[in-house]
Amino acid sequence: FKQISNGNYMGFTHSGNFGPIPDGSWAQNFINMGFQVDGVTEEYPFSAQKINEFDKETGEVVWSWDPHDYFDRQETDLYGGTWWNSLTWGSHDWTHSNAFFFDEDEGAIYVSHRHISRITKIAYPSGEVIWNMGLPATFMYSGDDHICTDLEFSFQHNIQRLDNGNLLFFDNGNLSEMLLGDENPTTRLRRVRVIEDSYCETVWEYEFPPNLFGQGMGSVLEQENGNYLVYTFGNGISPECSVLEIIPNESFGGQVVWKATASNPNAAWYRAYKVPTVHPDLFSVIAS
């Protein structure tokens, strides 16, 4: 939930509907509960996040966008364990949308849908889906309709459009062993350029060591000095829940110039922000 450039406020709210249960190792458990589990019958509660724009004066909803209206509910995670969680939760955490970036000048909203490993560009205010960036058809029902399937990112967070038009996001990499052949689950920072709304060029990438793999949560923000402020859950080998500042190299990789690690190895944060100063600029003096 945050204020956008036109002065109004925008944020996620819950949106529910019913969807099909796909086949998988969890199937018999749902069948025992009386469900069809045929991948077609819309029989189980699906939870998503609707984007609402609230008027800055009245608080009334003046615009909204709901994944249930634009996505096929057969487009669901099959490999990240979310259906096993659904057994105990009584509903399926379908999209787990976790971040959006509103660009009034471009007339677009970029949204990260974690559990379907997808980033969506939405035209504002029409609500038209300009593109979905995500997994190939081998791993996702609608993969043939995705752009940039060669990136194979997964369970990502914190989408940001930079001034030069590049997209910057935190690729948690929960499925990176399966998708990219990594020896261990690997988290990456990714900066990509989308060309003609059709394909992507990787501009820059940073790969975290195994101890800084972030299974959940995570953030990356470009700072005024060109460095990146990063938070990672760091729950991989030898866990290190950490906030880092990274100077990016011109191509791949970068240099960590500052790091703060939680003293409790079981700690978990969500995002990191840098406050420029706690002392507001009350006045200025010019001498000549």
Buried (B, 14 or more C-beta within 10 A) or exposed (E): EEEBEEEBBBBBEEBEBBBBBBEBEBBEBBEEEEBBBEBEEEBBBBBBBBBBBBEEEEEEEEBBBBBBEEBEBBBBBBBBEBBEBBEEEEBBBBBBBBBBBBBEEEEBBBBBBBBBBBBBBBBBEEBEBBBBBBBBEEBBBBBEBBBBBEBBBBBBBBBBBEEEEBBBBBBBBBBBBBBBEBEEBBBBBBBBBBEEEEBBEBBBBBBBBBBBBBBBBBBBBBEEEEBBBBBBBBBBEEBBBBBBBBBBEEEEEBEEEEEEBBEEEEBBBEBBEEEEEEEEEEEEEEEE
